[in-house]
């Protein structure tokens, strides 16, 4: 299962990412690198519209389908 989780660098987002990454492919996004080697981390500041557009284009090419979203940011 491919999951996208926002806010993976700390708190609930990090805890969920660490818990789910052993069973699922995690695309984790945050402004800071969470240093979790088992995930596909991508830098993204959700408040930056240009950065969102660039990220979306790259993400669709790399992971064409997602099975779930956890919007934590």
Secondary structure, 3 states (H helix, E strand, C coil): CEEEEECCCCHHHHHHHHHHCCCCEEEEEECCCCCCCCCEEEECCCCCHHHHHHHHHHHHHHCCCCCEEECCC
